[in-house]
Each structure stands twice: as C-alpha cells, then as structure tokens.
Amino acid sequence: MVLKVLARSLALSALFVVPTGVYAAPSTPAAPVPGAASTQRCFPGVLVKGKDGQSAKVGTCVALDHAFMTVTAPAECRRIACDTSGSWRMTRGGREVASGELTRRTGYPGPGTYVLTTTLRVRSVPAGVDFPVRRTSTITLSWPAPKATHRIDVTPGTVRAGRTTVVTYTIRRLGLDGDSNTRLGLIGASDSGLKLTSPDTQCSNPLSGAYPSKARHPHILNCDVINLQPGRPYVVKVHVHMGKRCSAVVSKMGYWLPKGQDMYTGNMLVGPTLKCVGG
C-alpha cells in the first residue's frame, strides 16, 4: 500500500534469498510508483518450499514512521493468507545497525544500503503448512534521516565493578518540536547487584510489587524531567554502585511530538550505554 504522506520514498532492491532448508527463486524488487511518495515498500513474494513438499509465497515489507521502521513478511499459503512470525536483522559492512521482531517498531538507521535477513516461521490456517524460512536481501533506503529533536550524553562512559561512580547524564532538547517534558530511563542487569540512585528529586527507582508493597527495583532509575528547553540542558547526577559482577547500563528517553490530538506521537530516543570493567 502506498501512502502519500512523505516527501521521499523508500527504495528496496532484493539481491538473493536463502531459506533455511528450502529452495527459493531469486526475488525481484518492487517497482516504484512514478511520482508517488510512500511510507512502505515491499518485495514481491517468492515461492519457498519446505522439506516435505510444503510451499508458500513469502514477501518482505519495510514501513516507515518518522524516526521508526517496521519490518513485516506477508505470506500466501495455497492462495490464502497465512501467518508469519520471527525476527529480522539489518547490517551494513558486516555491522548490525538494527534488529527486532516482525511488526515491532525500531529506530530507523537512515539512508544507505543494508543487508536485511529475516528468520521466519510460516504457518497456514487451517493447518497444513508449517516450516522455517530464512531470507537475505540487499536493500537501499533512501528516506531521509529524521531531524534529531533530543540528545543524551554521559560522562564518564565507563564504571568499575565493586565501586560507586558518580555519572553525569546531560539531556538536551534541540528544537521547538514537542514539549518540555521527557522521561529518562536507566536499567542494568537485575541479578548483578547494581544499584542506581540519584539526589535529583525528579528521579526514583520504580516500585516492584503490588500495593501496599514499597519494594523498589534498585537496578532501574527513572527521571521525569520537566521544563526542558532548547538552549538550557538538564544535568542529572546518578550514583552507580556496581556489584562484583559487571553490568552495562543502557539508557532511553521518551518524549512527545504532538500533532493536535493524535494519540500516537510518542517517540523514544536510545541513549548511550554505560560500560563496566572489572575492578
């Protein structure tokens, strides 16, 4: 389906198909619609066959939603729609730039040429078709990278096991898009002995049990930052107490880019990962 809401198109071109234990004919790229902007582009389905003579026609689609993309794999079993499930991985120059499960959004890596590998299970309803499929294709994404609206920096970027380190997260709002409220989240491995705390009153460890329990997750810290304005960064001091076992601490920030009363305008920014080395 082609939706006329973007100024640029997403171009996809298939290179080869290598199903797991299955032979498949090479796929061909979907022909672009002249003069049309699109948020989705699909490979035509190709015939794949299982070890027991089962067969299905499986395609691949990439859809774009501002800073995010979604990969799906529509399939046809014996001329009827069938179910696909599984995961995908996108690499460039041998390095992974994005991955996830089918139908779930992940960050768009920007324009470029990538290798997209999908690992699928194809099943028909009613039963009769059920087998794995692995597809590998070269894709070229031409949709422009979205403008950055926020930024997160951390210093230092490394902590040591068995020590407490004061780490500084700096949050910046880069433009007037969105509003002044954001939520910074930090999380480490739950079984590592990690404890995250902050003297900032806008930060807290989330509750872990049902009421009236007051137990909290020590390895998770959420900071609800308000009044974040362009030109005025907000600094959060975090005390990272690392146990004897190392754990990376990942960060993510959520914010709104409202469009009237549209409900689905929340974005997530993946922040820096705090690394840990042995004491």
C-alpha positions, 0 to 999 in steps of 0.5 A: 500500500502506498501512502502519500504522506512523505516527501521521499520514498523508500527504495528496496532492491532484493539481491538473493534469498536463502531459506533455511532448508528450502529452495527459493527463486531469486526475488525481484524488487518492487517497482516504484510508483512514478511520482508517488511518495510512500511510507512502505515498500515491499518485495514481491513474494517468492515461492519457498518450499519446505522439506516435505513438499510444503510451499508458500509465497513469502514477501518482505515489507519495510514501513516507515514512521518518522524516526521508526521502521517496521519490518513485516513478511506477508505470506500466501499459503495455497492462495490464502493468507497465512501467518508469519512470525520471527525476527529480522536483522539489518547490517551494513559492512558486516555491522548490525545497525538494527534488529527486532521482531516482525511488526515491532517498531525500531529506530530507523538507521537512515539512508544507505544500503543494508543487508536485511535477513529475516528468520521466519516461521510460516504457518497456514490456517487451517493447518497444513503448512508449517516450516522455517524460512530464512531470507537475505536481501540487499536493500537501499533506503533512501528516506531521509534521516529524521531531524534529531529533536533530543540528545543524551550524553554521559560522562564518564562512559565507563564504571568499575565493578565493586565501586560507586561512580558518580555519572553525569547524564546531560539531556538536551532538547534541540528544537521547538518540536514537542514539549518540555517534558521527557522521561529518562530511563536507566536499567542494568542487569537485575541479578548483578547487584547494581544499584542506581540512585540519584539526589535529583528529586525528579528521579526514583527507582520504580516500585516492584510489587503490588500495593501496599508493597514499597519494594523498589527495583534498585537496578532501574532509575527513572527521571521525569524531567520537566521544563526542558528547553532548547538552549538550557540542558538538564544535568542529572547526577546518578550514583552507580554502585556496581556489584562484583559482577559487571553490568552495562547500563543502557539508557532511553528517553521518551518524549512527545511530538504532538500533532493536535490530538493524535494519540500516537506521537510518542517517540523514544530516543536510545541513549548511550550505554554505560560500560563496566570493567572489572575492578 
